[in-house]
Amino acid sequence: MFNMFLVVHILSGIVCLITGLFALQAPKRRGRHTSAGTVYHASYLCVFITALVMSVVNWADSAYLFYIALFSYGNALLGLISARRKKKGWMGPHIGGVLGSYIGIVTAVLVVNVPRIPVINEWPVLLFWILPTVIGTPLIVIAGRKYRPRRRAV
């Protein structure tokens, strides 16, 4: 049973990583961006559910995945809800939520897989916990500035 959840988790994670990139590079309007974003969120939901199940089943070794899953999916959900409701100032939470969730999934992929990669597995593990955030946070700031609402001339 655990292996079934693991396969679904891995496949959903791959879809999530790929569709996240498609949504990031697509023009920010209805069409490719929203289609990729919908698939991104659906695959993230699968990653989230399977991570919760697997971490509870294997708590001693995987408790940290539970917390990564909660935090990361919370960001993805914030991004989705803010885009759907489009209340004043929605773009900031959308960008921060979606990019924050992408940082979360990249962090999880690195932390879980780096120990299996020769040479890189000799680097400090803390580096792979921090590096996605160090790289991703400035990207969130840049995107936030790019899509900031324009002030109207008076």
Beta strands, then each sheet from edge to edge (+ up, - down):
end
